[in-house]
Amino acid sequence: MSGERRPLAGRPLTEPHPSRLPPEHPDRALILAAHAAALAAGEAGYPDPATGLFVLTAGFLARRGTCCGRGCRHCPYVDD
């Protein structure tokens, strides 16, 4: 899937695919709030609430135009 041009998935950029962020994830609400704030601000990403690692937003990934195939949490191309 690396570098492959694909259409965006049929869901809002604010909603990650359940395989990338399961509904039962203990930090889901914090993650979605951080993601929404970064999206609204037009930022490329946000620090993960649990680990502090930088996570790219679905908006940034969509603007890039291709899927990198690395399993991004907010990949806007995953629609299995």
N, CA, C and O atoms as a Tinker XYZ file with bonds, in Angstrom:
   320  protein
     1  N      0.825000   -1.192000    0.000000    73     2
     2  CA     0.000000    0.000000    0.000000    64     1     3
     3  C      0.866000    1.252000    0.000000    63     2     4     5
     4  O      0.333000    2.345000   -0.194000    81     3
     5  N      2.132000    1.149000    0.202000    73     3     6
     6  CA     3.019000    2.296000    0.308000    64     5     7
     7  C      2.977000    3.183000   -0.926000    63     6     8     9
     8  O      3.201000    2.719000   -2.044000    81     7
     9  N      2.689000    4.465000   -0.715000    73     7    10
    10  CA     2.662000    5.434000   -1.787000    64     9    11
    11  C      1.502000    5.278000   -2.745000    63    10    12    13
    12  O      1.431000    5.978000   -3.755000    81    11
    13  N      0.600000    4.376000   -2.443000    73    11    14
    14  CA    -0.522000    4.079000   -3.324000    64    13    15
    15  C     -1.596000    5.155000   -3.234000    63    14    16    17
    16  O     -2.040000    5.509000   -2.142000    81    15
    17  N     -2.012000    5.675000   -4.387000    73    15    18
    18  CA    -3.101000    6.651000   -4.419000    64    17    19
    19  C     -4.409000    5.901000   -4.278000    63    18    20    21
    20  O     -4.708000    4.994000   -5.056000    81    19
    21  N     -5.180000    6.285000   -3.287000    73    19    22
    22  CA    -6.471000    5.652000   -3.020000    64    21    23
    23  C     -7.463000    6.735000   -2.663000    63    22    24    25
    24  O     -7.064000    7.817000   -2.233000    81    23
    25  N     -8.746000    6.469000   -2.832000    73    23    26
    26  CA    -9.737000    7.449000   -2.391000    64    25    27
    27  C     -9.802000    7.462000   -0.860000    63    26    28    29
    28  O     -9.464000    6.480000   -0.200000    81    27
    29  N    -10.238000    8.584000   -0.321000    73    27    30
    30  CA   -10.423000    8.667000    1.129000    64    29    31
    31  C    -11.533000    7.718000    1.546000    63    30    32    33
    32  O    -12.454000    7.451000    0.774000    81    31
    33  N    -11.445000    7.219000    2.750000    73    31    34
    34  CA   -12.467000    6.328000    3.295000    64    33    35
    35  C    -13.781000    7.088000    3.448000    63    34    36    37
    36  O    -13.797000    8.317000    3.524000    81    35
    37  N    -14.851000    6.360000    3.490000    73    35    38
    38  CA   -16.180000    6.960000    3.603000    64    37    39
    39  C    -16.589000    7.252000    5.033000    63    38    40    41
    40  O    -17.669000    6.845000    5.462000    81    39
    41  N    -15.748000    7.944000    5.774000    73    39    42
    42  CA   -16.081000    8.346000    7.154000    64    41    43
    43  C    -15.441000    9.706000    7.401000    63    42    44    45
    44  O    -14.513000   10.095000    6.691000    81    43
    45  N    -15.931000   10.429000    8.404000    73    43    46
    46  CA   -15.336000   11.743000    8.694000    64    45    47
    47  C    -13.867000   11.611000    9.128000    63    46    48    49
    48  O    -13.466000   10.594000    9.695000    81    47
    49  N    -13.092000   12.635000    8.857000    73    47    50
    50  CA   -11.687000   12.622000    9.267000    64    49    51
    51  C    -11.540000   12.563000   10.782000    63    50    52    53
    52  O    -10.474000   12.211000   11.286000    81    51
    53  N    -12.582000   12.899000   11.501000    73    51    54
    54  CA   -12.536000   12.877000   12.964000    64    53    55
    55  C    -12.711000   11.472000   13.541000    63    54    56    57
    56  O    -12.498000   11.264000   14.735000    81    55
    57  N    -13.095000   10.513000   12.707000    73    55    58
    58  CA   -13.372000    9.159000   13.186000    64    57    59
    59  C    -12.364000    8.163000   12.628000    63    58    60    61
    60  O    -12.425000    7.828000   11.445000    81    59
    61  N    -11.426000    7.680000   13.465000    73    59    62
    62  CA   -10.454000    6.695000   12.981000    64    61    63
    63  C    -11.112000    5.332000   12.758000    63    62    64    65
    64  O    -12.130000    5.009000   13.370000    81    63
    65  N    -10.518000    4.556000   11.886000    73    63    66
    66  CA   -11.008000    3.205000   11.642000    64    65    67
    67  C    -10.861000    2.401000   12.936000    63    66    68    69
    68  O     -9.850000    2.534000   13.625000    81    67
    69  N    -11.852000    1.568000   13.278000    73    67    70
    70  CA   -11.780000    0.807000   14.539000    64    69    71
    71  C    -10.571000   -0.110000   14.652000    63    70    72    73
    72  O    -10.172000   -0.468000   15.760000    81    71
    73  N     -9.983000   -0.495000   13.525000    73    71    74
    74  CA    -8.783000   -1.336000   13.612000    64    73    75
    75  C     -7.565000   -0.529000   14.058000    63    74    76    77
    76  O     -6.572000   -1.097000   14.511000    81    75
    77  N     -7.642000    0.788000   13.930000    73    75    78
    78  CA    -6.525000    1.659000   14.304000    64    77    79
    79  C     -6.712000    2.268000   15.701000    63    78    80    81
    80  O     -5.738000    2.529000   16.406000    81    79
    81  N     -7.967000    2.488000   16.090000    73    79    82
    82  CA    -8.267000    2.986000   17.437000    64    81    83
    83  C     -9.590000    2.359000   17.861000    63    82    84    85
    84  O    -10.657000    2.911000   17.593000    81    83
    85  N     -9.518000    1.214000   18.519000    73    83    86
    86  CA   -10.727000    0.493000   18.898000    64    85    87
    87  C    -11.615000    1.295000   19.847000    63    86    88    89
    88  O    -11.120000    2.082000   20.653000    81    87
    89  N    -12.927000    1.092000   19.747000    73    87    90
    90  CA   -13.857000    1.803000   20.635000    64    89    91
    91  C    -13.575000    1.577000   22.122000    63    90    92    93
    92  O    -13.879000    2.439000   22.946000    81    91
    93  N    -13.000000    0.433000   22.467000    73    91    94
    94  CA   -12.735000    0.123000   23.873000    64    93    95
    95  C    -11.357000    0.599000   24.361000    63    94    96    97
    96  O    -10.990000    0.340000   25.507000    81    95
    97  N    -10.607000    1.279000   23.518000    73    95    98
    98  CA    -9.277000    1.766000   23.918000    64    97    99
    99  C     -9.437000    2.674000   25.144000    63    98   100   101
   100  O    -10.272000    3.578000   25.127000    81    99
   101  N     -8.652000    2.451000   26.204000    73    99   102
   102  CA    -8.826000    3.214000   27.442000    64   101   103
   103  C     -8.603000    4.726000   27.304000    63   102   104   105
   104  O     -9.163000    5.498000   28.082000    81   103
   105  N     -7.804000    5.158000   26.337000    73   103   106
   106  CA    -7.536000    6.584000   26.159000    64   105   107
   107  C     -8.266000    7.177000   24.952000    63   106   108   109
   108  O     -7.938000    8.278000   24.510000    81   107
   109  N     -9.248000    6.459000   24.424000    73   107   110
   110  CA    -9.934000    6.884000   23.202000    64   109   111
   111  C    -10.474000    8.308000   23.291000    63   110   112   113
   112  O    -10.257000    9.100000   22.374000    81   111
   113  N    -11.167000    8.650000   24.364000    73   111   114
   114  CA   -11.752000    9.996000   24.489000    64   113   115
   115  C    -10.665000   11.069000   24.486000    63   114   116   117
   116  O    -10.819000   12.103000   23.836000    81   115
   117  N     -9.573000   10.834000   25.203000    73   115   118
   118  CA    -8.464000   11.802000   25.232000    64   117   119
   119  C     -7.802000   11.917000   23.868000    63   118   120   121
   120  O     -7.459000   13.012000   23.423000    81   119
   121  N     -7.627000   10.782000   23.210000    73   119   122
   122  CA    -6.997000   10.773000   21.885000    64   121   123
   123  C     -7.863000   11.531000   20.881000    63   122   124   125
   124  O     -7.361000   12.364000   20.128000    81   123
   125  N     -9.164000   11.240000   20.873000    73   123   126
   126  CA   -10.063000   11.905000   19.929000    64   125   127
   127  C    -10.147000   13.409000   20.199000    63   126   128   129
   128  O    -10.260000   14.200000   19.263000    81   127
   129  N    -10.094000   13.803000   21.462000    73   127   130
   130  CA   -10.116000   15.235000   21.789000    64   129   131
   131  C     -8.839000   15.915000   21.306000    63   130   132   133
   132  O     -8.896000   17.013000   20.752000    81   131
   133  N     -7.694000   15.279000   21.507000    73   131   134
   134  CA    -6.424000   15.847000   21.048000    64   133   135
   135  C     -6.387000   15.920000   19.531000    63   134   136   137
   136  O     -5.901000   16.900000   18.966000    81   135
   137  N     -6.895000   14.892000   18.872000    73   135   138
   138  CA    -6.940000   14.864000   17.406000    64   137   139
   139  C     -7.862000   15.965000   16.882000    63   138   140   141
   140  O     -7.501000   16.682000   15.949000    81   139
   141  N     -9.042000   16.101000   17.473000    73   139   142
   142  CA    -9.994000   17.129000   17.036000    64   141   143
   143  C     -9.415000   18.532000   17.204000    63   142   144   145
   144  O     -9.603000   19.385000   16.337000    81   143
   145  N     -8.723000   18.773000   18.296000    73   143   146
   146  CA    -8.113000   20.086000   18.535000    64   145   147
   147  C     -7.027000   20.369000   17.491000    63   146   148   149
   148  O     -6.932000   21.484000   16.977000    81   147
   149  N     -6.219000   19.366000   17.182000    73   147   150
   150  CA    -5.168000   19.544000   16.170000    64   149   151
   151  C     -5.776000   19.761000   14.787000    63   150   152   153
   152  O     -5.291000   20.596000   14.024000    81   151
   153  N     -6.832000   19.019000   14.459000    73   151   154
   154  CA    -7.515000   19.210000   13.176000    64   153   155
   155  C     -8.060000   20.634000   13.067000    63   154   156   157
   156  O     -7.861000   21.305000   12.055000    81   155
   157  N     -8.748000   21.088000   14.114000    73   155   158
   158  CA    -9.352000   22.421000   14.110000    64   157   159
   159  C     -8.302000   23.520000   13.973000    63   158   160   161
   160  O     -8.563000   24.560000   13.367000    81   159
   161  N     -7.132000   23.294000   14.527000    73   159   162
   162  CA    -6.056000   24.278000   14.472000    64   161   163
   163  C     -5.231000   24.160000   13.184000    63   162   164   165
   164  O     -4.345000   24.979000   12.939000    81   163
   165  N     -5.518000   23.152000   12.369000    73   163   166
   166  CA    -4.762000   22.961000   11.135000    64   165   167
   167  C     -3.359000   22.437000   11.365000    63   166   168   169
   168  O     -2.488000   22.596000   10.511000    81   167
   169  N     -3.133000   21.816000   12.508000    73   167   170
   170  CA    -1.807000   21.300000   12.842000    64   169   171
   171  C     -1.590000   19.928000   12.209000    63   170   172   173
   172  O     -2.549000   19.210000   11.924000    81   171
   173  N     -0.351000   19.576000   11.994000    73   171   174
   174  CA    -0.010000   18.294000   11.378000    64   173   175
   175  C     -0.268000   17.120000   12.315000    63   174   176   177
   176  O     -0.508000   16.004000   11.853000    81   175
   177  N     -0.221000   17.354000   13.608000    73   175   178
   178  CA    -0.406000   16.264000   14.549000    64   177   179
   179  C     -0.519000   16.757000   15.972000    63   178   180   181
   180  O     -0.676000   17.952000   16.224000    81   179
   181  N     -0.437000   15.822000   16.896000    73   179   182
   182  CA    -0.586000   16.115000   18.318000    64   181   183
   183  C      0.228000   15.105000   19.118000    63   182   184   185
   184  O      0.519000   14.021000   18.611000    81   183
   185  N      0.603000   15.429000   20.350000    73   183   186
   186  CA     1.291000   14.444000   21.185000    64   185   187
   187  C      0.272000   13.452000   21.758000    63   186   188   189
   188  O     -0.764000   13.852000   22.290000    81   187
   189  N      0.575000   12.173000   21.645000    73   187   190
   190  CA    -0.301000   11.149000   22.192000    64   189   191
   191  C     -0.442000   11.368000   23.699000    63   190   192   193
   192  O      0.560000   11.537000   24.394000    81   191
   193  N     -1.676000   11.368000   24.209000    73   191   194
   194  CA    -1.877000   11.626000   25.645000    64   193   195
   195  C     -1.170000   10.637000   26.570000    63   194   196   197
   196  O     -0.774000   11.011000   27.674000    81   195
   197  N     -1.005000    9.387000   26.145000    73   195   198
   198  CA    -0.385000    8.380000   27.008000    64   197   199
   199  C      1.129000    8.313000   26.861000    63   198   200   201
   200  O      1.838000    8.136000   27.851000    81   199
   201  N      1.632000    8.450000   25.635000    73   199   202
   202  CA     3.062000    8.227000   25.403000    64   201   203
   203  C      3.856000    9.488000   25.107000    63   202   204   205
   204  O      5.075000    9.514000   25.278000    81   203
   205  N      3.160000   10.544000   24.658000    73   203   206
   206  CA     3.846000   11.764000   24.267000    64   205   207
   207  C      4.407000   11.711000   22.855000    63   206   208   209
   208  O      4.950000   12.706000   22.374000    81   207
   209  N      4.288000   10.568000   22.179000    73   207   210
   210  CA     4.767000   10.446000   20.804000    64   209   211
   211  C      3.901000   11.295000   19.878000    63   210   212   213
   212  O      2.706000   11.457000   20.127000    81   211
   213  N      4.484000   11.833000   18.822000    73   211   214
   214  CA     3.766000   12.681000   17.877000    64   213   215
   215  C      2.943000   11.809000   16.936000    63   214   216   217
   216  O      3.468000   10.881000   16.321000    81   215
   217  N      1.645000   12.112000   16.826000    73   215   218
   218  CA     0.713000   11.360000   15.989000    64   217   219
   219  C      0.173000   12.286000   14.907000    63   218   220   221
   220  O     -0.324000   13.369000   15.215000    81   219
   221  N      0.264000   11.878000   13.648000    73   219   222
   222  CA    -0.234000   12.691000   12.538000    64   221   223
   223  C     -1.761000   12.669000   12.489000    63   222   224   225
   224  O     -2.387000   11.653000   12.792000    81   223
   225  N     -2.345000   13.788000   12.110000    73   223   226
   226  CA    -3.803000   13.869000   12.000000    64   225   227
   227  C     -4.268000   13.309000   10.663000    63   226   228   229
   228  O     -3.491000   13.199000    9.715000    81   227
   229  N     -5.543000   12.959000   10.605000    73   227   230
   230  CA    -6.151000   12.495000    9.357000    64   229   231
   231  C     -6.113000   13.602000    8.311000    63   230   232   233
   232  O     -5.953000   13.323000    7.123000    81   231
   233  N     -6.256000   14.841000    8.734000    73   231   234
   234  CA    -6.200000   15.960000    7.799000    64   233   235
   235  C     -4.846000   16.070000    7.128000    63   234   236   237
   236  O     -4.769000   16.261000    5.915000    81   235
   237  N     -3.783000   15.952000    7.898000    73   235   238
   238  CA    -2.433000   16.008000    7.337000    64   237   239
   239  C     -2.221000   14.851000    6.368000    63   238   240   241
   240  O     -1.702000   15.037000    5.267000    81   239
   241  N     -2.629000   13.650000    6.789000    73   239   242
   242  CA    -2.438000   12.466000    5.950000    64   241   243
   243  C     -3.258000   12.554000    4.664000    63   242   244   245
   244  O     -2.804000   12.108000    3.610000    81   243
   245  N     -4.455000   13.120000    4.740000    73   243   246
   246  CA    -5.298000   13.281000    3.544000    64   245   247
   247  C     -4.667000   14.278000    2.580000    63   246   248   249
   248  O     -4.685000   14.064000    1.367000    81   247
   249  N     -4.111000   15.362000    3.108000    73   247   250
   250  CA    -3.468000   16.369000    2.248000    64   249   251
   251  C     -2.237000   15.809000    1.542000    63   250   252   253
   252  O     -1.881000   16.247000    0.448000    81   251
   253  N     -1.599000   14.844000    2.176000    73   251   254
   254  CA    -0.412000   14.222000    1.572000    64   253   255
   255  C     -0.792000   13.486000    0.287000    63   254   256   257
   256  O     -0.001000   13.425000   -0.655000    81   255
   257  N     -2.001000   12.930000    0.251000    73   255   258
   258  CA    -2.522000   12.352000   -0.983000    64   257   259
   259  C     -2.288000   10.881000   -1.221000    63   258   260   261
   260  O     -2.844000   10.318000   -2.164000    81   259
   261  N     -1.480000   10.241000   -0.395000    73   259   262
   262  CA    -1.238000    8.810000   -0.554000    64   261   263
   263  C     -1.137000    8.143000    0.810000    63   262   264   265
   264  O     -0.864000    8.786000    1.823000    81   263
   265  N     -1.364000    6.844000    0.805000    73   263   266
   266  CA    -1.194000    6.047000    2.019000    64   265   267
   267  C      0.246000    5.561000    2.071000    63   266   268   269
   268  O      0.766000    5.049000    1.080000    81   267
   269  N      0.886000    5.717000    3.210000    73   267   270
   270  CA     2.279000    5.287000    3.351000    64   269   271
   271  C      2.385000    3.816000    3.731000    63   270   272   273
   272  O      3.459000    3.225000    3.612000    81   271
   273  N      1.285000    3.215000    4.187000    73   271   274
   274  CA     1.298000    1.804000    4.550000    64   273   275
   275  C      1.936000    1.496000    5.882000    63   274   276   277
   276  O      2.267000    0.342000    6.151000    81   275
   277  N      2.120000    2.506000    6.732000    73   275   278
   278  CA     2.796000    2.292000    8.020000    64   277   279
   279  C      1.847000    2.096000    9.198000    63   278   280   281
   280  O      2.299000    2.003000   10.340000    81   279
   281  N      0.543000    2.033000    8.941000    73   279   282
   282  CA    -0.409000    1.767000   10.006000    64   281   283
   283  C     -0.755000    2.970000   10.860000    63   282   284   285
   284  O     -1.007000    2.825000   12.056000    81   283
   285  N     -0.771000    4.143000   10.276000    73   283   286
   286  CA    -1.069000    5.379000   11.027000    64   285   287
   287  C     -2.422000    5.284000   11.733000    63   286   288   289
   288  O     -3.392000    4.774000   11.170000    81   287
   289  N     -2.475000    5.771000   12.948000    73   287   290
   290  CA    -3.684000    5.720000   13.757000    64   289   291
   291  C     -4.871000    6.386000   13.070000    63   290   292   293
   292  O     -5.984000    5.862000   13.114000    81   291
   293  N     -4.646000    7.527000   12.440000    73   291   294
   294  CA    -5.741000    8.286000   11.834000    64   293   295
   295  C     -5.737000    8.215000   10.304000    63   294   296   297
   296  O     -6.199000    9.143000    9.639000    81   295
   297  N     -5.223000    7.127000    9.751000    73   295   298
   298  CA    -5.147000    6.992000    8.295000    64   297   299
   299  C     -6.530000    7.188000    7.664000    63   298   300   301
   300  O     -7.463000    6.446000    7.971000    81   299
   301  N     -6.660000    8.180000    6.787000    73   299   302
   302  CA    -7.959000    8.439000    6.177000    64   301   303
   303  C     -8.258000    7.542000    4.982000    63   302   304   305
   304  O     -9.301000    7.694000    4.345000    81   303
   305  N     -7.365000    6.613000    4.669000    73   303   306
   306  CA    -7.537000    5.738000    3.512000    64   305   307
   307  C     -8.039000    4.351000    3.889000    63   306   308   309
   308  O     -8.556000    3.638000    3.029000    81   307
   309  N     -7.905000    3.951000    5.138000    73   307   310
   310  CA    -8.303000    2.610000    5.581000    64   309   311
   311  C     -9.827000    2.538000    5.619000    63   310   312   313
   312  O    -10.485000    3.339000    6.283000    81   311
   313  N    -10.369000    1.571000    4.900000    73   311   314
   314  CA   -11.821000    1.403000    4.875000    64   313   315
   315  C    -12.162000   -0.063000    4.600000    63   314   316   317
   316  O    -12.912000   -0.374000    3.674000    81   315
   317  N    -11.608000   -0.946000    5.406000    73   315   318
   318  CA   -11.803000   -2.390000    5.208000    64   317   319
   319  C    -13.081000   -2.869000    5.819000    63   318   320
   320  O    -13.395000   -4.057000    5.741000    81   319
